[in-house]
């Protein structure tokens, strides 16, 4: 009887640990995606706001 209760307790604790790990991985993935979207937004704003009127010397369209 004691062994069965110990196995059941280990299974329940195992499910808690697996759930915590899955939650941690998805939370980490969410923050990586948010950081990537912010980086893309910053790159887009920098590209739009750089001096578009003045052409640089190394531009092939000068």
PDB file with one MODEL, atoms N, CA, C and O in Angstrom:
MODEL        1
ATOM      1  N   UNK A   1       0.833  -1.195   0.000  1.00  0.00           N
ATOM      2  CA  UNK A   1       0.000   0.000   0.000  1.00  0.00           C
ATOM      3  C   UNK A   1       0.881   1.264   0.000  1.00  0.00           C
ATOM      4  O   UNK A   1       0.583   2.237  -0.693  1.00  0.00           O
ATOM      5  N   UNK A   2       1.944   1.234   0.769  1.00  0.00           N
ATOM      6  CA  UNK A   2       2.830   2.387   0.839  1.00  0.00           C
ATOM      7  C   UNK A   2       3.521   2.670  -0.476  1.00  0.00           C
ATOM      8  O   UNK A   2       3.727   3.824  -0.849  1.00  0.00           O
ATOM      9  N   UNK A   3       3.881   1.597  -1.179  1.00  0.00           N
ATOM     10  CA  UNK A   3       4.543   1.768  -2.473  1.00  0.00           C
ATOM     11  C   UNK A   3       3.606   2.408  -3.487  1.00  0.00           C
ATOM     12  O   UNK A   3       4.018   3.272  -4.261  1.00  0.00           O
ATOM     13  N   UNK A   4       2.369   1.992  -3.484  1.00  0.00           N
ATOM     14  CA  UNK A   4       1.393   2.535  -4.436  1.00  0.00           C
ATOM     15  C   UNK A   4       1.192   4.034  -4.174  1.00  0.00           C
ATOM     16  O   UNK A   4       1.125   4.827  -5.113  1.00  0.00           O
ATOM     17  N   UNK A   5       1.096   4.417  -2.898  1.00  0.00           N
ATOM     18  CA  UNK A   5       0.940   5.832  -2.572  1.00  0.00           C
ATOM     19  C   UNK A   5       2.173   6.634  -2.971  1.00  0.00           C
ATOM     20  O   UNK A   5       2.060   7.767  -3.440  1.00  0.00           O
ATOM     21  N   UNK A   6       3.348   6.045  -2.784  1.00  0.00           N
ATOM     22  CA  UNK A   6       4.584   6.726  -3.179  1.00  0.00           C
ATOM     23  C   UNK A   6       4.643   6.918  -4.689  1.00  0.00           C
ATOM     24  O   UNK A   6       5.032   7.990  -5.152  1.00  0.00           O
ATOM     25  N   UNK A   7       4.273   5.921  -5.456  1.00  0.00           N
ATOM     26  CA  UNK A   7       4.264   6.020  -6.921  1.00  0.00           C
ATOM     27  C   UNK A   7       3.243   7.066  -7.367  1.00  0.00           C
ATOM     28  O   UNK A   7       3.521   7.864  -8.263  1.00  0.00           O
ATOM     29  N   UNK A   8       2.058   7.065  -6.742  1.00  0.00           N
ATOM     30  CA  UNK A   8       1.036   8.049  -7.092  1.00  0.00           C
ATOM     31  C   UNK A   8       1.524   9.461  -6.780  1.00  0.00           C
ATOM     32  O   UNK A   8       1.294  10.383  -7.563  1.00  0.00           O
ATOM     33  N   UNK A   9       2.196   9.635  -5.643  1.00  0.00           N
ATOM     34  CA  UNK A   9       2.720  10.955  -5.288  1.00  0.00           C
ATOM     35  C   UNK A   9       3.794  11.393  -6.281  1.00  0.00           C
ATOM     36  O   UNK A   9       3.838  12.559  -6.671  1.00  0.00           O
ATOM     37  N   UNK A  10       4.652  10.472  -6.687  1.00  0.00           N
ATOM     38  CA  UNK A  10       5.691  10.810  -7.673  1.00  0.00           C
ATOM     39  C   UNK A  10       5.084  11.187  -9.021  1.00  0.00           C
ATOM     40  O   UNK A  10       5.578  12.092  -9.693  1.00  0.00           O
ATOM     41  N   UNK A  11       4.027  10.504  -9.414  1.00  0.00           N
ATOM     42  CA  UNK A  11       3.361  10.830 -10.678  1.00  0.00           C
ATOM     43  C   UNK A  11       2.755  12.227 -10.609  1.00  0.00           C
ATOM     44  O   UNK A  11       2.878  13.004 -11.556  1.00  0.00           O
ATOM     45  N   UNK A  12       2.101  12.551  -9.493  1.00  0.00           N
ATOM     46  CA  UNK A  12       1.495  13.882  -9.340  1.00  0.00           C
ATOM     47  C   UNK A  12       2.578  14.960  -9.350  1.00  0.00           C
ATOM     48  O   UNK A  12       2.427  15.977 -10.025  1.00  0.00           O
ATOM     49  N   UNK A  13       3.657  14.752  -8.616  1.00  0.00           N
ATOM     50  CA  UNK A  13       4.760  15.717  -8.607  1.00  0.00           C
ATOM     51  C   UNK A  13       5.376  15.825 -10.001  1.00  0.00           C
ATOM     52  O   UNK A  13       5.747  16.919 -10.426  1.00  0.00           O
ATOM     53  N   UNK A  14       5.489  14.718 -10.708  1.00  0.00           N
ATOM     54  CA  UNK A  14       6.009  14.744 -12.076  1.00  0.00           C
ATOM     55  C   UNK A  14       5.156  15.596 -12.994  1.00  0.00           C
ATOM     56  O   UNK A  14       5.682  16.347 -13.815  1.00  0.00           O
ATOM     57  N   UNK A  15       3.834  15.485 -12.860  1.00  0.00           N
ATOM     58  CA  UNK A  15       2.947  16.321 -13.673  1.00  0.00           C
ATOM     59  C   UNK A  15       3.121  17.799 -13.339  1.00  0.00           C
ATOM     60  O   UNK A  15       3.100  18.641 -14.236  1.00  0.00           O
ATOM     61  N   UNK A  16       3.291  18.121 -12.056  1.00  0.00           N
ATOM     62  CA  UNK A  16       3.533  19.515 -11.679  1.00  0.00           C
ATOM     63  C   UNK A  16       4.827  20.024 -12.294  1.00  0.00           C
ATOM     64  O   UNK A  16       4.868  21.146 -12.798  1.00  0.00           O
ATOM     65  N   UNK A  17       5.868  19.234 -12.261  1.00  0.00           N
ATOM     66  CA  UNK A  17       7.162  19.660 -12.807  1.00  0.00           C
ATOM     67  C   UNK A  17       7.080  19.828 -14.320  1.00  0.00           C
ATOM     68  O   UNK A  17       7.602  20.799 -14.867  1.00  0.00           O
ATOM     69  N   UNK A  18       6.426  18.884 -14.997  1.00  0.00           N
ATOM     70  CA  UNK A  18       6.289  18.986 -16.454  1.00  0.00           C
ATOM     71  C   UNK A  18       5.470  20.222 -16.822  1.00  0.00           C
ATOM     72  O   UNK A  18       5.814  20.929 -17.770  1.00  0.00           O
ATOM     73  N   UNK A  19       4.398  20.489 -16.089  1.00  0.00           N
ATOM     74  CA  UNK A  19       3.589  21.674 -16.343  1.00  0.00           C
ATOM     75  C   UNK A  19       4.381  22.952 -16.132  1.00  0.00           C
ATOM     76  O   UNK A  19       4.258  23.897 -16.911  1.00  0.00           O
ATOM     77  N   UNK A  20       5.196  22.986 -15.078  1.00  0.00           N
ATOM     78  CA  UNK A  20       6.026  24.163 -14.823  1.00  0.00           C
ATOM     79  C   UNK A  20       7.042  24.369 -15.947  1.00  0.00           C
ATOM     80  O   UNK A  20       7.259  25.495 -16.393  1.00  0.00           O
ATOM     81  N   UNK A  21       7.658  23.284 -16.399  1.00  0.00           N
ATOM     82  CA  UNK A  21       8.647  23.403 -17.478  1.00  0.00           C
ATOM     83  C   UNK A  21       8.016  23.875 -18.778  1.00  0.00           C
ATOM     84  O   UNK A  21       8.583  24.720 -19.470  1.00  0.00           O
ATOM     85  N   UNK A  22       6.855  23.343 -19.114  1.00  0.00           N
ATOM     86  CA  UNK A  22       6.175  23.760 -20.339  1.00  0.00           C
ATOM     87  C   UNK A  22       5.781  25.231 -20.239  1.00  0.00           C
ATOM     88  O   UNK A  22       5.942  25.980 -21.202  1.00  0.00           O
ATOM     89  N   UNK A  23       5.270  25.647 -19.095  1.00  0.00           N
ATOM     90  CA  UNK A  23       4.922  27.052 -18.901  1.00  0.00           C
ATOM     91  C   UNK A  23       6.135  27.953 -19.009  1.00  0.00           C
ATOM     92  O   UNK A  23       6.055  29.030 -19.600  1.00  0.00           O
ATOM     93  N   UNK A  24       7.258  27.528 -18.446  1.00  0.00           N
ATOM     94  CA  UNK A  24       8.485  28.318 -18.509  1.00  0.00           C
ATOM     95  C   UNK A  24       8.968  28.464 -19.948  1.00  0.00           C
ATOM     96  O   UNK A  24       9.363  29.554 -20.361  1.00  0.00           O
ATOM     97  N   UNK A  25       8.940  27.379 -20.710  1.00  0.00           N
ATOM     98  CA  UNK A  25       9.404  27.424 -22.100  1.00  0.00           C
ATOM     99  C   UNK A  25       8.526  28.352 -22.930  1.00  0.00           C
ATOM    100  O   UNK A  25       9.039  29.150 -23.714  1.00  0.00           O
ATOM    101  N   UNK A  26       7.204  28.257 -22.766  1.00  0.00           N
ATOM    102  CA  UNK A  26       6.322  29.119 -23.553  1.00  0.00           C
ATOM    103  C   UNK A  26       6.431  30.578 -23.121  1.00  0.00           C
ATOM    104  O   UNK A  26       6.309  31.475 -23.956  1.00  0.00           O
ATOM    105  N   UNK A  27       6.655  30.831 -21.848  1.00  0.00           N
ATOM    106  CA  UNK A  27       6.862  32.201 -21.384  1.00  0.00           C
ATOM    107  C   UNK A  27       8.149  32.768 -21.971  1.00  0.00           C
ATOM    108  O   UNK A  27       8.181  33.919 -22.406  1.00  0.00           O
ATOM    109  N   UNK A  28       9.200  31.973 -21.985  1.00  0.00           N
ATOM    110  CA  UNK A  28      10.462  32.406 -22.574  1.00  0.00           C
ATOM    111  C   UNK A  28      10.293  32.673 -24.067  1.00  0.00           C
ATOM    112  O   UNK A  28      10.816  33.662 -24.579  1.00  0.00           O
ATOM    113  N   UNK A  29       9.574  31.811 -24.764  1.00  0.00           N
ATOM    114  CA  UNK A  29       9.323  32.003 -26.192  1.00  0.00           C
ATOM    115  C   UNK A  29       8.535  33.286 -26.437  1.00  0.00           C
ATOM    116  O   UNK A  29       8.807  34.012 -27.393  1.00  0.00           O
ATOM    117  N   UNK A  30       7.562  33.564 -25.574  1.00  0.00           N
ATOM    118  CA  UNK A  30       6.778  34.788 -25.709  1.00  0.00           C
ATOM    119  C   UNK A  30       7.672  36.016 -25.597  1.00  0.00           C
ATOM    120  O   UNK A  30       7.544  36.940 -26.400  1.00  0.00           O
ATOM    121  N   UNK A  31       8.574  36.046 -24.620  1.00  0.00           N
ATOM    122  CA  UNK A  31       9.435  37.208 -24.437  1.00  0.00           C
ATOM    123  C   UNK A  31      10.442  37.336 -25.571  1.00  0.00           C
ATOM    124  O   UNK A  31      10.802  38.452 -25.945  1.00  0.00           O
ATOM    125  N   UNK A  32      10.903  36.225 -26.125  1.00  0.00           N
ATOM    126  CA  UNK A  32      11.814  36.288 -27.277  1.00  0.00           C
ATOM    127  C   UNK A  32      11.090  36.872 -28.486  1.00  0.00           C
ATOM    128  O   UNK A  32      11.659  37.678 -29.222  1.00  0.00           O
ATOM    129  N   UNK A  33       9.832  36.467 -28.693  1.00  0.00           N
ATOM    130  CA  UNK A  33       9.069  37.010 -29.811  1.00  0.00           C
ATOM    131  C   UNK A  33       8.791  38.498 -29.622  1.00  0.00           C
ATOM    132  O   UNK A  33       8.856  39.264 -30.584  1.00  0.00           O
ATOM    133  N   UNK A  34       8.483  38.918 -28.395  1.00  0.00           N
ATOM    134  CA  UNK A  34       8.247  40.338 -28.130  1.00  0.00           C
ATOM    135  C   UNK A  34       9.520  41.139 -28.399  1.00  0.00           C
ATOM    136  O   UNK A  34       9.460  42.203 -29.014  1.00  0.00           O
ATOM    137  N   UNK A  35      10.663  40.642 -27.947  1.00  0.00           N
ATOM    138  CA  UNK A  35      11.931  41.336 -28.177  1.00  0.00           C
ATOM    139  C   UNK A  35      12.242  41.408 -29.670  1.00  0.00           C
ATOM    140  O   UNK A  35      12.735  42.431 -30.145  1.00  0.00           O
ATOM    141  N   UNK A  36      11.964  40.353 -30.408  1.00  0.00           N
ATOM    142  CA  UNK A  36      12.188  40.356 -31.849  1.00  0.00           C
ATOM    143  C   UNK A  36      11.298  41.359 -32.567  1.00  0.00           C
ATOM    144  O   UNK A  36      11.751  42.056 -33.475  1.00  0.00           O
ATOM    145  N   UNK A  37      10.028  41.433 -32.162  1.00  0.00           N
ATOM    146  CA  UNK A  37       9.127  42.407 -32.774  1.00  0.00           C
ATOM    147  C   UNK A  37       9.566  43.839 -32.464  1.00  0.00           C
ATOM    148  O   UNK A  37       9.490  44.716 -33.325  1.00  0.00           O
ATOM    149  N   UNK A  38      10.026  44.072 -31.235  1.00  0.00           N
ATOM    150  CA  UNK A  38      10.529  45.402 -30.899  1.00  0.00           C
ATOM    151  C   UNK A  38      11.765  45.746 -31.729  1.00  0.00           C
ATOM    152  O   UNK A  38      11.906  46.874 -32.202  1.00  0.00           O
ATOM    153  N   UNK A  39      12.646  44.786 -31.903  1.00  0.00           N
ATOM    154  CA  UNK A  39      13.846  45.032 -32.706  1.00  0.00           C
ATOM    155  C   UNK A  39      13.476  45.334 -34.156  1.00  0.00           C
ATOM    156  O   UNK A  39      14.066  46.222 -34.772  1.00  0.00           O
ATOM    157  N   UNK A  40      12.506  44.607 -34.706  1.00  0.00           N
ATOM    158  CA  UNK A  40      12.065  44.887 -36.078  1.00  0.00           C
ATOM    159  C   UNK A  40      11.433  46.267 -36.182  1.00  0.00           C
ATOM    160  O   UNK A  40      11.654  46.978 -37.162  1.00  0.00           O
ATOM    161  N   UNK A  41      10.648  46.651 -35.180  1.00  0.00           N
ATOM    162  CA  UNK A  41      10.025  47.973 -35.193  1.00  0.00           C
ATOM    163  C   UNK A  41      11.079  49.069 -35.137  1.00  0.00           C
ATOM    164  O   UNK A  41      10.983  50.064 -35.855  1.00  0.00           O
ATOM    165  N   UNK A  42      12.082  48.889 -34.286  1.00  0.00           N
ATOM    166  CA  UNK A  42      13.153  49.886 -34.183  1.00  0.00           C
ATOM    167  C   UNK A  42      13.920  49.977 -35.501  1.00  0.00           C
ATOM    168  O   UNK A  42      14.255  51.072 -35.954  1.00  0.00           O
ATOM    169  N   UNK A  43      14.196  48.830 -36.111  1.00  0.00           N
ATOM    170  CA  UNK A  43      14.896  48.858 -37.397  1.00  0.00           C
ATOM    171  C   UNK A  43      14.064  49.570 -38.465  1.00  0.00           C
ATOM    172  O   UNK A  43      14.601  50.331 -39.269  1.00  0.00           O
ATOM    173  N   UNK A  44      12.759  49.321 -38.469  1.00  0.00           N
ATOM    174  CA  UNK A  44      11.890  49.986 -39.438  1.00  0.00           C
ATOM    175  C   UNK A  44      11.838  51.485 -39.231  1.00  0.00           C
ATOM    176  O   UNK A  44      11.883  52.246 -40.197  1.00  0.00           O
ATOM    177  N   UNK A  45      11.744  51.922 -37.978  1.00  0.00           N
ATOM    178  CA  UNK A  45      11.719  53.358 -37.688  1.00  0.00           C
ATOM    179  C   UNK A  45      13.051  53.985 -38.050  1.00  0.00           C
ATOM    180  O   UNK A  45      13.078  55.079 -38.615  1.00  0.00           O
ATOM    181  N   UNK A  46      14.147  53.328 -37.744  1.00  0.00           N
ATOM    182  CA  UNK A  46      15.463  53.869 -38.089  1.00  0.00           C
ATOM    183  C   UNK A  46      15.614  53.984 -39.608  1.00  0.00           C
ATOM    184  O   UNK A  46      16.199  54.945 -40.108  1.00  0.00           O
ATOM    185  N   UNK A  47      15.094  53.017 -40.325  1.00  0.00           N
ATOM    186  CA  UNK A  47      15.206  53.052 -41.778  1.00  0.00           C
ATOM    187  C   UNK A  47      14.362  54.192 -42.357  1.00  0.00           C
ATOM    188  O   UNK A  47      14.768  54.848 -43.316  1.00  0.00           O
ATOM    189  N   UNK A  48      13.192  54.419 -41.767  1.00  0.00           N
ATOM    190  CA  UNK A  48      12.321  55.480 -42.274  1.00  0.00           C
ATOM    191  C   UNK A  48      12.817  56.864 -41.891  1.00  0.00           C
ATOM    192  O   UNK A  48      12.612  57.820 -42.638  1.00  0.00           O
ATOM    193  N   UNK A  49      13.462  56.986 -40.747  1.00  0.00           N
ATOM    194  CA  UNK A  49      13.837  58.318 -40.271  1.00  0.00           C
ATOM    195  C   UNK A  49      15.267  58.712 -40.599  1.00  0.00           C
ATOM    196  O   UNK A  49      15.667  59.838 -40.303  1.00  0.00           O
ATOM    197  N   UNK A  50      16.048  57.830 -41.197  1.00  0.00           N
ATOM    198  CA  UNK A  50      17.405  58.256 -41.545  1.00  0.00           C
ATOM    199  C   UNK A  50      17.320  59.261 -42.689  1.00  0.00           C
ATOM    200  O   UNK A  50      16.299  59.347 -43.372  1.00  0.00           O
ATOM    201  N   UNK A  51      18.366  60.000 -42.891  1.00  0.00           N
ATOM    202  CA  UNK A  51      18.334  61.116 -43.850  1.00  0.00           C
ATOM    203  C   UNK A  51      18.069  60.581 -45.251  1.00  0.00           C
ATOM    204  O   UNK A  51      18.979  60.115 -45.936  1.00  0.00           O
ATOM    205  N   UNK A  52      16.820  60.655 -45.658  1.00  0.00           N
ATOM    206  CA  UNK A  52      16.444  60.161 -46.978  1.00  0.00           C
ATOM    207  C   UNK A  52      16.700  61.171 -48.076  1.00  0.00           C
ATOM    208  O   UNK A  52      16.860  60.789 -49.236  1.00  0.00           O
ATOM    209  N   UNK A  53      16.742  62.468 -47.737  1.00  0.00           N
ATOM    210  CA  UNK A  53      16.924  63.496 -48.737  1.00  0.00           C
ATOM    211  C   UNK A  53      18.332  63.584 -49.251  1.00  0.00           C
ATOM    212  O   UNK A  53      18.537  63.770 -50.451  1.00  0.00           O
ATOM    213  N   UNK A  54      19.306  63.456 -48.387  1.00  0.00           N
ATOM    214  CA  UNK A  54      20.705  63.567 -48.786  1.00  0.00           C
ATOM    215  C   UNK A  54      21.217  62.223 -49.252  1.00  0.00           C
ATOM    216  O   UNK A  54      21.069  61.217 -48.558  1.00  0.00           O
ATOM    217  N   UNK A  55      21.817  62.206 -50.425  1.00  0.00           N
ATOM    218  CA  UNK A  55      22.356  60.949 -50.933  1.00  0.00           C
ATOM    219  C   UNK A  55      23.803  60.845 -50.521  1.00  0.00           C
ATOM    220  O   UNK A  55      24.542  61.830 -50.532  1.00  0.00           O
ATOM    221  N   UNK A  56      24.204  59.628 -50.152  1.00  0.00           N
ATOM    222  CA  UNK A  56      25.592  59.440 -49.742  1.00  0.00           C
ATOM    223  C   UNK A  56      26.480  59.267 -50.973  1.00  0.00           C
ATOM    224  O   UNK A  56      25.999  59.006 -52.076  1.00  0.00           O
ATOM    225  N   UNK A  57      27.784  59.418 -50.758  1.00  0.00           N
ATOM    226  CA  UNK A  57      28.733  59.347 -51.870  1.00  0.00           C
ATOM    227  C   UNK A  57      28.847  57.956 -52.462  1.00  0.00           C
ATOM    228  O   UNK A  57      29.138  57.817 -53.650  1.00  0.00           O
ATOM    229  N   UNK A  58      28.626  56.927 -51.664  1.00  0.00           N
ATOM    230  CA  UNK A  58      28.806  55.569 -52.157  1.00  0.00           C
ATOM    231  C   UNK A  58      27.518  54.993 -52.742  1.00  0.00           C
ATOM    232  O   UNK A  58      27.466  53.803 -53.053  1.00  0.00           O
ATOM    233  N   UNK A  59      26.487  55.808 -52.895  1.00  0.00           N
ATOM    234  CA  UNK A  59      25.235  55.323 -53.435  1.00  0.00           C
ATOM    235  C   UNK A  59      25.353  55.153 -54.940  1.00  0.00           C
ATOM    236  O   UNK A  59      25.895  56.033 -55.609  1.00  0.00           O
ATOM    237  N   UNK A  60      24.871  54.063 -55.487  1.00  0.00           N
ATOM    238  CA  UNK A  60      24.949  53.879 -56.953  1.00  0.00           C
ATOM    239  C   UNK A  60      23.976  54.786 -57.700  1.00  0.00           C
ATOM    240  O   UNK A  60      24.082  54.928 -58.918  1.00  0.00           O
ATOM    241  N   UNK A  61      23.025  55.403 -56.986  1.00  0.00           N
ATOM    242  CA  UNK A  61      22.023  56.253 -57.651  1.00  0.00           C
ATOM    243  C   UNK A  61      22.349  57.736 -57.538  1.00  0.00           C
ATOM    244  O   UNK A  61      21.503  58.571 -57.859  1.00  0.00           O
ATOM    245  N   UNK A  62      23.552  58.085 -57.091  1.00  0.00           N
ATOM    246  CA  UNK A  62      23.898  59.505 -56.896  1.00  0.00           C
ATOM    247  C   UNK A  62      24.065  60.222 -58.215  1.00  0.00           C
ATOM    248  O   UNK A  62      24.355  61.418 -58.236  1.00  0.00           O
TER     249      UNK A  62
ENDMDL
END
